[in-house]
């Protein structure tokens, strides 16, 4: 327990450092969350506007395995945001371009990532 009557300045510095570290971590997490949401929306726009040029096994980001993971994460985000039309678009895209795979969004994983 912290002694508030102690005039030792080292304790104050340690408290301030801990606070600063927590604030920096929170700021980083917030930035990562915003970037994830922005990337999901950008990828959705690309799928909607040019679906025939999305899958490219030469590009690590658009290899089928990575694309399936991305589609599942995007779908989970859009479910949480109640953007069901986007979910349907992603499902149709997956059915037409990767018919052997069924999307299975993990909503709980995305909720945890978003801090909900």
MODELLER restraints for C-alpha pairs under 7 A, 6 or more apart:
rsr = mdl.restraints
at = mdl.atoms
rsr.add(forms.Gaussian(group=physical.xy_distance, feature=features.Distance(at['CA:33:A'], at['CA:114:A']), mean=6.10, stdev=0.5))
rsr.add(forms.Gaussian(group=physical.xy_distance, feature=features.Distance(at['CA:40:A'], at['CA:74:A']), mean=5.58, stdev=0.5))
rsr.add(forms.Gaussian(group=physical.xy_distance, feature=features.Distance(at['CA:47:A'], at['CA:54:A']), mean=6.65, stdev=0.5))
rsr.add(forms.Gaussian(group=physical.xy_distance, feature=features.Distance(at['CA:54:A'], at['CA:62:A']), mean=6.57, stdev=0.5))
rsr.add(forms.Gaussian(group=physical.xy_distance, feature=features.Distance(at['CA:55:A'], at['CA:62:A']), mean=5.21, stdev=0.5))
rsr.add(forms.Gaussian(group=physical.xy_distance, feature=features.Distance(at['CA:55:A'], at['CA:63:A']), mean=6.25, stdev=0.5))
rsr.add(forms.Gaussian(group=physical.xy_distance, feature=features.Distance(at['CA:55:A'], at['CA:64:A']), mean=6.73, stdev=0.5))
rsr.add(forms.Gaussian(group=physical.xy_distance, feature=features.Distance(at['CA:56:A'], at['CA:62:A']), mean=5.36, stdev=0.5))
rsr.add(forms.Gaussian(group=physical.xy_distance, feature=features.Distance(at['CA:56:A'], at['CA:63:A']), mean=5.74, stdev=0.5))
rsr.add(forms.Gaussian(group=physical.xy_distance, feature=features.Distance(at['CA:57:A'], at['CA:63:A']), mean=4.34, stdev=0.5))
rsr.add(forms.Gaussian(group=physical.xy_distance, feature=features.Distance(at['CA:57:A'], at['CA:64:A']), mean=6.94, stdev=0.5))
rsr.add(forms.Gaussian(group=physical.xy_distance, feature=features.Distance(at['CA:61:A'], at['CA:67:A']), mean=6.75, stdev=0.5))
rsr.add(forms.Gaussian(group=physical.xy_distance, feature=features.Distance(at['CA:71:A'], at['CA:90:A']), mean=6.79, stdev=0.5))
rsr.add(forms.Gaussian(group=physical.xy_distance, feature=features.Distance(at['CA:72:A'], at['CA:103:A']), mean=5.86, stdev=0.5))
rsr.add(forms.Gaussian(group=physical.xy_distance, feature=features.Distance(at['CA:72:A'], at['CA:104:A']), mean=5.85, stdev=0.5))
rsr.add(forms.Gaussian(group=physical.xy_distance, feature=features.Distance(at['CA:72:A'], at['CA:105:A']), mean=4.28, stdev=0.5))
rsr.add(forms.Gaussian(group=physical.xy_distance, feature=features.Distance(at['CA:72:A'], at['CA:106:A']), mean=6.94, stdev=0.5))
rsr.add(forms.Gaussian(group=physical.xy_distance, feature=features.Distance(at['CA:73:A'], at['CA:105:A']), mean=6.00, stdev=0.5))
rsr.add(forms.Gaussian(group=physical.xy_distance, feature=features.Distance(at['CA:73:A'], at['CA:106:A']), mean=6.95, stdev=0.5))
rsr.add(forms.Gaussian(group=physical.xy_distance, feature=features.Distance(at['CA:73:A'], at['CA:110:A']), mean=7.00, stdev=0.5))
rsr.add(forms.Gaussian(group=physical.xy_distance, feature=features.Distance(at['CA:75:A'], at['CA:87:A']), mean=5.32, stdev=0.5))
rsr.add(forms.Gaussian(group=physical.xy_distance, feature=features.Distance(at['CA:75:A'], at['CA:105:A']), mean=5.78, stdev=0.5))
rsr.add(forms.Gaussian(group=physical.xy_distance, feature=features.Distance(at['CA:76:A'], at['CA:105:A']), mean=4.88, stdev=0.5))
rsr.add(forms.Gaussian(group=physical.xy_distance, feature=features.Distance(at['CA:76:A'], at['CA:106:A']), mean=5.84, stdev=0.5))
rsr.add(forms.Gaussian(group=physical.xy_distance, feature=features.Distance(at['CA:76:A'], at['CA:107:A']), mean=4.68, stdev=0.5))
rsr.add(forms.Gaussian(group=physical.xy_distance, feature=features.Distance(at['CA:76:A'], at['CA:110:A']), mean=6.46, stdev=0.5))
rsr.add(forms.Gaussian(group=physical.xy_distance, feature=features.Distance(at['CA:77:A'], at['CA:110:A']), mean=6.45, stdev=0.5))
rsr.add(forms.Gaussian(group=physical.xy_distance, feature=features.Distance(at['CA:78:A'], at['CA:84:A']), mean=6.60, stdev=0.5))
rsr.add(forms.Gaussian(group=physical.xy_distance, feature=features.Distance(at['CA:78:A'], at['CA:86:A']), mean=6.67, stdev=0.5))
rsr.add(forms.Gaussian(group=physical.xy_distance, feature=features.Distance(at['CA:78:A'], at['CA:87:A']), mean=6.28, stdev=0.5))
rsr.add(forms.Gaussian(group=physical.xy_distance, feature=features.Distance(at['CA:79:A'], at['CA:87:A']), mean=6.99, stdev=0.5))
rsr.add(forms.Gaussian(group=physical.xy_distance, feature=features.Distance(at['CA:91:A'], at['CA:103:A']), mean=6.88, stdev=0.5))
